[in-house]
Amino acid sequence: MRTVLLTAAAALALTGAAAAPAPTGPHHETLRTITPPSGAALDAEVDPAADRLYVSSSDGTAHHLTVYDTATGAAVGDPVPLPAPATVLALGPGGTLHLGLSTRIAVFDPATRTLTDDRVPVSGSVTLLAADPGQGRLYVGDQAAKSVTVYDTATGAAVGDPVVLPFHPAGLAVDTARHTGYATYVGGAVENGTVVYRNVLNAVDDATGRLTGTIGLGTTALGSMGVTVDPTTRTGYVANLAAGTVSVVDLAAERITGTLPVPGNPKALAYDPGTATLYAAQTGTASVAVVDPAEGRVTETLPTGERPAALALDPEDHTLYAVAGGAVTQTVRRTPPEPTPEPTPTPTPTATGEPTPTATPTPTGGPTAEPTDTASPTPTSTTTATATGQPTPTAATPTRPRDSTAPPETTSAQPPGSAPDTAPGSAPDPLTGSAAGPALASTGGGRTLPLTLAAASFAALGGLAVVLARRRQRAEEEPAP
């Protein structure tokens, strides 16, 4: 009874497993939720080359920076105390980390685990950071000064004058292939007695720090928030929070080319060039939307904590880090392996009326087996066994006197007194009475055995011919009734 129950349970388990098929296309899997040892997470930045994740946190009085191993999610060393909350982070050249501490920028060296405060003094308040490590440039969005300033990370000095905007910057990203920063802003103005909102995307050159382009993005309220760039196609994506859309911008032509519907008040954005995937933090639904720009639709929704406010992407491992609800959700993109093609069945050969021999022993030499009669009869007929390219053994049929009553004798190719040419276990032939040799299954042992077996086979054929000839002669000599 126990065996029957276990078998039934196994069958039900297999049935349940079959009812939930594995995904057939790319999908995302949540690996873990990383919670700082104290306080709530404020921002996160990832270093793909070092497999390190940096998370800043604060509980209102104590502020820390914690380093994590991206493979295991375990903390690396103790949290680093900070003099102020680090609300924004950006990875610079050589894996150095820049931290926005409200009125200044500090630098953390992961090799020595030391923090250098006041590395870049800022007149105002740091609200946005973006870096171009290849050029050694750091973009700083200053909310109080309503400006974007480019800094040299080696010296900490400003590159040119700040780019002053009509309203404070709301989003900041860098095209690292063309060394250009992009900042958004949204602001309202009264025109002819009506409040009109302006959504603008601004281009800033990191070699000079100057404004090089302005792209109008419509008049939606609370639009032009988060921004990200696809450097491969020179495409910009701008989140319109209130409209529930993402604008697609041709950065080279400086014009909008499309609109992607993304519900849930999208704000922070991230783009993975390797998979052509756009991620949008949905602040109104506690999730991140996975968007396929080519199809123009949301393909997945990834659950996070409340009000996701920042995204960090590892493009090498295609892993997303979403800061939400005071923690960081780590999600990886999975691609199912290609199915293994089933082997083509081999057709089974159909048996015919006559068996086809697979191997024919071919004698290469040796004496011809020739059966003889003790009475030296005169040969009257000959039976020929043909082997291609080999000697043809013959068997003579002796003539017996008419009144002879002695039984016919079976001739043999063996010399007098020699042992029969049979192998142990051989059965006598039903017609000739001689033993048939074993099948030639072995491919080794030289040429002696094949020649011996061939001779025995020819002797058996000759003996059979003699018996048949004598029977026919007796029949002819018998008087008719």
C-alpha distance (Angstrom), angle and dihedral (degrees) to the residues before:
residue distance angle dihedral
M1 . . .
R2 3.78 . .
T3 3.80 90.1 .
V4 3.80 91.3 52.1
L5 3.80 92.2 50.4
L6 3.80 92.8 48.7
T7 3.79 90.8 49.4
A8 3.81 91.1 50.4
A9 3.81 91.2 48.5
A10 3.79 90.9 51.0
A11 3.80 90.8 50.2
L12 3.81 91.6 50.5
A13 3.81 90.5 48.8
L14 3.78 91.1 52.1
T15 3.80 90.8 47.1
G16 3.80 91.0 51.6
A17 3.78 91.5 48.5
A18 3.78 91.1 51.2
A19 3.81 90.8 51.0
A20 3.82 90.9 63.8
P21 3.82 106.1 54.1
A22 3.78 119.4 -163.1
P23 3.81 117.4 -104.2
T24 3.78 112.2 -86.3
G25 3.81 97.1 -155.8
P26 3.81 139.9 36.8
H27 3.78 113.0 -51.4
H28 3.80 139.6 162.7
E29 3.76 128.8 -111.1
T30 3.80 125.3 -162.3
L31 3.78 107.6 -130.1
R32 3.79 101.8 -176.0
T33 3.77 148.2 -38.1
I34 3.80 114.2 -113.3
T35 3.79 115.4 -151.1
P36 3.81 120.4 -170.0
P37 3.82 115.6 -120.0
S38 3.80 90.3 -116.9
G39 3.78 134.4 15.1
A40 3.79 128.2 -3.1
A41 3.79 127.5 -53.8
L42 3.81 113.6 -102.5
D43 3.82 103.3 178.0
A44 3.81 141.3 -12.7
E45 3.79 136.5 -150.8
V46 3.81 129.6 -175.1
D47 3.81 130.7 -147.4
P48 3.85 106.6 -156.9
A49 3.81 93.6 -172.6
A50 3.81 93.5 56.9
D51 3.84 97.9 31.6
R52 3.78 89.6 -125.0
L53 3.79 132.4 140.0
Y54 3.81 121.1 -159.3
V55 3.79 119.6 -155.1
S56 3.80 124.6 -176.3
S57 3.80 118.3 -156.2
S58 3.77 141.7 174.7
D59 3.79 137.9 -173.0
G60 3.82 94.0 -165.6
T61 3.79 96.1 -91.7
A62 3.83 106.3 35.2
H63 3.79 121.9 48.8
H64 3.79 127.2 -167.3
L65 3.78 146.6 176.1
T66 3.82 115.3 -144.8
V67 3.80 125.5 -166.8
Y68 3.83 119.3 -147.9
D69 3.79 135.8 -170.8
T70 3.80 105.9 -118.4
A71 3.82 92.8 -149.6
T72 3.80 97.5 53.9
G73 3.81 104.0 16.7
A74 3.81 89.6 -129.5
A75 3.80 120.8 140.7
V76 3.80 115.5 -106.0
G77 3.80 108.4 -141.6
D78 3.78 126.0 -31.5
P79 3.82 123.2 -43.4
V80 3.81 113.5 -87.3
P81 3.85 113.5 -124.2
L82 3.80 114.5 -125.8
P83 3.82 127.4 -154.6
A84 3.84 91.1 -135.8
P85 3.80 139.0 5.5
A86 3.80 112.5 -71.3
T87 3.80 101.0 -141.7
V88 3.83 94.8 173.0
L89 3.82 134.4 30.1
A90 3.83 134.3 -167.5
L91 3.82 131.7 -177.8
G92 3.79 114.1 -127.4
P93 3.83 135.9 -174.1
G94 3.79 118.1 -43.7
G95 3.79 93.3 14.5
T96 3.80 94.0 -67.1
L97 3.79 114.5 151.5
H98 3.80 124.1 -136.1
L99 3.80 117.6 -152.4
G100 3.80 125.0 -163.2
L101 3.83 106.5 -139.0
S102 3.80 98.5 -177.6
T103 3.81 100.5 -100.1
R104 3.81 98.6 23.2
I105 3.80 144.8 24.7
A106 3.81 123.2 -117.1
V107 3.82 127.9 -165.7
F108 3.81 126.4 -139.8
D109 3.83 119.9 -156.6
P110 3.83 108.1 -153.5
A111 3.81 93.1 -164.8
T112 3.81 93.8 60.3
R113 3.84 96.2 20.1
T114 3.80 90.0 -131.8
L115 3.81 127.4 142.1
T116 3.79 121.9 -143.2
D117 3.81 110.8 -159.4
D118 3.82 125.1 -155.5
R119 3.81 91.1 21.6
V120 3.81 89.0 146.5
P121 3.83 116.1 19.2
V122 3.80 114.2 -149.1
S123 3.77 126.9 -159.9
G124 3.80 100.8 -140.1
S125 3.84 128.8 7.4
V126 3.79 128.7 -40.7
T127 3.81 110.6 -131.8
L128 3.83 103.3 151.7
L129 3.82 134.9 36.2
A130 3.81 131.4 -176.9
A131 3.81 129.0 165.3
D132 3.79 140.2 -154.9
P133 3.85 100.8 -159.9
G134 3.80 94.1 -178.3
Q135 3.81 91.1 60.9
G136 3.78 97.1 33.4
R137 3.80 92.5 -118.6
L138 3.79 132.2 142.6
Y139 3.82 123.5 -165.1
V140 3.78 116.5 -151.2
G141 3.80 124.0 -165.3
D142 3.80 110.8 -154.0
Q143 3.78 113.5 -161.7
A144 3.79 97.2 -171.1
A145 3.82 93.6 47.6
K146 3.86 93.1 39.3
S147 3.78 89.0 -134.1
V148 3.78 147.1 117.9
T149 3.81 118.1 -139.1
V150 3.81 129.4 -172.8
Y151 3.84 117.5 -142.1
D152 3.79 133.9 -167.0
T153 3.81 105.7 -122.6
A154 3.82 92.8 -153.8
T155 3.80 95.7 56.9
G156 3.80 103.5 17.1
A157 3.81 89.6 -129.2
A158 3.82 123.9 135.7
V159 3.80 118.0 -105.6
G160 3.81 104.3 -134.7
D161 3.77 124.1 -37.3
P162 3.81 125.1 -40.5
V163 3.79 116.7 -89.3
V164 3.81 103.7 -121.5
L165 3.82 116.5 -150.4
P166 3.82 130.7 -162.5
F167 3.83 89.3 -117.9
H168 3.79 134.3 19.4
P169 3.82 115.5 -79.3
A170 3.80 114.8 -98.1
G171 3.82 101.1 -174.8
L172 3.81 137.1 20.8
A173 3.82 133.9 -170.2
V174 3.82 139.1 154.4
D175 3.79 132.7 -134.0
T176 3.82 96.5 -143.7
A177 3.82 91.8 -171.9
R178 3.83 93.1 60.3
H179 3.80 98.1 23.7
T180 3.76 95.0 -124.1
G181 3.79 128.6 136.2
Y182 3.80 124.5 -144.5
A183 3.79 123.6 -154.5
T184 3.80 128.2 -178.0
Y185 3.74 131.6 -155.7
V186 3.79 136.7 175.2
G187 3.77 125.8 -159.5
G188 3.78 141.5 160.0
A189 3.75 130.7 -129.5
V190 3.81 134.6 178.2
E191 3.75 112.2 -114.8
N192 3.81 119.6 177.2
G193 3.76 89.8 -16.5
T194 3.78 94.1 -51.5
V195 3.81 127.9 105.5
V196 3.79 109.7 -121.6
Y197 3.83 124.1 -171.6
R198 3.77 121.8 -144.6
N199 3.81 121.0 -154.2
V200 3.80 113.0 -168.5
L201 3.80 137.9 175.3
N202 3.83 114.1 -154.4
A203 3.82 127.0 -160.8
V204 3.83 119.2 -146.4
D205 3.82 124.6 -170.5
D206 3.80 112.6 -135.1
A207 3.81 93.8 -154.4
T208 3.81 92.6 62.1
G209 3.80 103.9 12.1
R210 3.80 90.1 -128.5
L211 3.80 131.7 136.4
T212 3.82 108.1 -104.3
G213 3.79 104.0 172.2
T214 3.82 145.9 10.8
I215 3.80 123.8 -156.3
G216 3.79 121.1 -169.0
L217 3.83 114.0 -138.0
G218 3.79 102.8 -173.7
T219 3.79 135.7 -92.5
T220 3.82 103.2 -77.0
A221 3.79 115.1 141.7
L222 3.80 113.8 -113.2
G223 3.80 91.4 9.6
S224 3.80 129.8 136.7
M225 3.79 96.9 48.6
G226 3.81 117.5 135.0
V227 3.81 120.7 23.9
T228 3.80 136.0 -169.1
V229 3.80 134.8 173.0
D230 3.79 136.9 -137.2
P231 3.82 101.5 -150.5
T232 3.80 92.4 -170.0
T233 3.78 95.9 65.0
R234 3.82 98.0 18.9
T235 3.79 90.4 -118.7
G236 3.79 124.1 151.1
Y237 3.81 126.0 -156.6
V238 3.81 120.5 -156.6
A239 3.82 123.7 -172.2
N240 3.80 118.0 -134.4
L241 3.80 102.0 -159.0
A242 3.81 101.5 -168.1
A243 3.81 95.6 37.8
G244 3.80 94.3 51.0
T245 3.79 92.7 -130.7
V246 3.79 142.3 108.5
S247 3.80 118.8 -136.6
V248 3.81 117.7 -137.4
V249 3.81 111.1 -144.6
D250 3.80 130.5 -167.1
L251 3.80 98.7 -141.8
A252 3.80 94.6 -166.6
A253 3.82 93.8 51.5
E254 3.84 92.5 34.4
R255 3.79 95.2 -133.8
I256 3.81 141.1 110.5
T257 3.79 112.7 -101.1
G258 3.80 101.7 177.2
T259 3.80 149.9 -12.4
L260 3.81 126.5 -124.6
P261 3.81 118.2 -154.4
V262 3.82 109.1 -129.4
P263 3.82 114.2 165.2
G264 3.79 125.8 -158.4
N265 3.83 100.6 62.0
P266 3.84 101.6 -72.2
K267 3.79 115.5 -145.2
A268 3.83 121.3 149.8
L269 3.82 115.1 47.8
A270 3.81 136.7 -165.8
Y271 3.79 130.9 -178.7
D272 3.82 130.3 -155.0
P273 3.84 109.7 -155.4
G274 3.80 92.3 -170.2
T275 3.80 93.3 62.9
A276 3.83 99.1 22.4
T277 3.80 88.8 -124.2
L278 3.80 127.6 148.3
Y279 3.81 122.2 -154.3
A280 3.80 122.2 -159.3
A281 3.82 124.7 -172.7
Q282 3.82 108.1 -132.7
T283 3.78 103.5 -150.2
G284 3.79 93.2 -175.7
T285 3.84 97.7 52.9
A286 3.84 105.2 35.5
S287 3.79 92.7 -117.6
V288 3.79 146.0 93.3
A289 3.80 120.2 -116.6
V290 3.81 118.1 -138.2
V291 3.80 106.8 -146.9
D292 3.80 129.4 -166.4
P293 3.83 103.6 -153.7
A294 3.81 91.9 -166.3
E295 3.81 91.9 57.1
G296 3.80 92.3 35.1
R297 3.79 95.6 -133.7
V298 3.81 145.7 96.0
T299 3.81 108.9 -97.2
E300 3.81 99.9 -179.0
T301 3.79 140.9 10.1
L302 3.80 117.0 -144.1
P303 3.82 116.8 -156.3
T304 3.81 117.4 -129.4
G305 3.76 137.9 160.1
E306 3.79 122.8 -71.0
R307 3.80 119.7 -56.9
P308 3.83 103.5 -1.3
A309 3.79 104.8 -143.7
A310 3.82 106.9 171.3
L311 3.80 138.3 31.9
A312 3.82 131.0 -161.0
L313 3.81 122.4 -172.6
D314 3.80 133.2 -158.0
P315 3.84 102.2 -157.4
E316 3.80 93.2 -172.1
D317 3.81 95.9 59.1
H318 3.84 93.9 24.9
T319 3.78 89.6 -125.3
L320 3.80 125.1 151.7
Y321 3.81 126.9 -153.2
A322 3.80 116.1 -161.4
V323 3.81 121.2 -168.5
A324 3.80 107.4 -146.8
G325 3.78 137.9 138.2
G326 3.80 93.0 10.4
A327 3.85 92.9 -59.4
V328 3.80 140.0 77.8
T329 3.82 121.9 -113.7
Q330 3.81 114.4 -152.2
T331 3.80 114.4 -153.3
V332 3.82 128.3 176.0
R333 3.79 129.6 -160.0
R334 3.80 113.8 -124.3
T335 3.79 128.5 -160.6
P336 3.82 117.0 -163.6
P337 3.82 114.7 -126.4
E338 3.76 118.4 -104.6
P339 3.83 111.7 -92.2
T340 3.80 115.1 -103.9
P341 3.81 110.3 -114.7
E342 3.81 114.2 -117.6
P343 3.83 114.4 -113.4
T344 3.81 116.2 -105.8
P345 3.82 109.5 -108.8
T346 3.79 114.3 -113.6
P347 3.84 112.1 -124.3
T348 3.82 114.0 -113.6
P349 3.81 112.4 -122.3
T350 3.85 113.1 -114.3
A351 3.80 116.2 -125.3
T352 3.83 114.8 -122.3
G353 3.77 129.2 -154.4
E354 3.80 92.7 -91.6
P355 3.79 123.6 47.3
T356 3.76 113.6 -119.5
P357 3.80 112.3 -132.4
T358 3.76 112.8 -125.6
A359 3.78 96.5 -158.7
T360 3.82 130.9 19.7
P361 3.81 117.7 -161.8
T362 3.76 108.9 -128.6
P363 3.80 116.5 -156.6
T364 3.79 111.9 -141.0
G365 3.79 100.5 -169.9
G366 3.75 145.6 -35.8
P367 3.82 134.6 112.1
T368 3.74 121.8 -37.6
A369 3.78 113.3 -109.2
E370 3.82 104.9 -125.7
P371 3.84 119.0 174.3
T372 3.86 115.3 -140.0
D373 3.80 133.9 -165.3
T374 3.84 120.3 -130.8
A375 3.81 91.4 -133.4
S376 3.82 90.7 55.8
P377 3.78 94.6 -122.7
T378 3.75 123.7 -162.8
P379 3.83 109.4 -103.9
T380 3.81 113.1 -117.1
S381 3.79 103.6 172.1
T382 3.78 139.1 16.6
T383 3.81 130.9 -147.0
T384 3.78 115.0 -157.6
A385 3.83 124.6 -154.3
T386 3.78 107.7 -161.2
A387 3.79 123.6 -146.7
T388 3.79 116.8 173.8
G389 3.75 111.9 -107.1
Q390 3.86 92.7 -4.1
P391 3.85 135.8 105.1
T392 3.82 114.9 -82.0
P393 3.82 113.4 -125.5
T394 3.81 116.2 -143.6
A395 3.79 131.8 -159.9
A396 3.85 121.8 -155.6
T397 3.80 123.3 -147.2
P398 3.88 111.0 -139.2
T399 3.83 123.9 -140.5
R400 3.82 113.1 -122.5
P401 3.83 127.0 -159.1
R402 3.81 114.0 -97.3
D403 3.81 95.6 -118.3
S404 3.75 95.2 46.0
T405 3.78 113.7 123.4
A406 3.79 98.7 179.2
P407 3.75 113.6 120.0
P408 3.78 117.6 -107.6
E409 3.78 115.5 -93.2
T410 3.74 125.9 -132.7
T411 3.75 111.5 -129.0
S412 3.74 123.1 -136.6
A413 3.77 135.1 -157.8
Q414 3.79 90.7 -140.2
P415 3.78 121.6 102.5
P416 3.78 117.7 -111.4
G417 3.76 113.4 -77.9
S418 3.82 94.5 16.5
A419 3.79 122.6 127.6
P420 3.81 119.6 -102.1
D421 3.79 112.9 -89.5
T422 3.79 95.3 -117.5
A423 3.75 134.4 118.9
P424 3.81 124.0 -127.0
G425 3.78 111.1 -83.6
S426 3.83 94.4 23.6
A427 3.82 116.9 143.3
P428 3.85 121.6 -138.6
D429 3.75 117.2 -105.4
P430 3.82 110.1 -105.1
L431 3.80 92.7 -133.8
T432 3.78 105.4 37.3
G433 3.77 101.3 26.7
S434 3.79 90.4 -131.6
A435 3.75 122.3 121.9
A436 3.79 118.3 -106.7
G437 3.77 116.1 -131.3
P438 3.82 122.9 -118.4
A439 3.80 121.2 -87.3
L440 3.79 116.8 -88.6
A441 3.79 98.1 -111.2
S442 3.78 97.9 144.8
T443 3.78 123.4 79.7
G444 3.81 95.7 -165.6
G445 3.82 137.1 62.1
G446 3.80 99.9 81.5
R447 3.81 128.8 -97.8
T448 3.82 102.0 -58.9
L449 3.80 96.8 84.5
P450 3.85 96.6 47.9
L451 3.83 90.7 49.1
T452 3.79 92.8 48.7
L453 3.79 92.5 48.4
A454 3.79 91.7 46.9
A455 3.80 91.0 52.0
A456 3.79 90.9 49.8
S457 3.81 90.1 50.6
F458 3.79 92.6 51.7
A459 3.83 90.5 47.5
A460 3.79 90.0 53.9
L461 3.79 90.7 51.6
G462 3.80 91.2 49.4
G463 3.79 92.1 49.8
L464 3.77 91.2 50.8
A465 3.79 90.4 51.9
V466 3.84 91.3 52.4
V467 3.80 93.0 51.6
L468 3.81 93.1 49.4
A469 3.81 92.6 47.3
R470 3.83 93.3 51.5
R471 3.78 91.8 48.6
R472 3.79 90.5 51.7
Q473 3.86 91.7 48.0
R474 3.84 91.7 50.5
A475 3.75 90.3 50.4
E476 3.80 91.2 52.3
E477 3.84 93.7 47.3
E478 3.84 95.2 49.3
P479 3.87 110.5 99.0
A480 3.72 116.2 -114.3
P481 3.83 113.7 -103.9
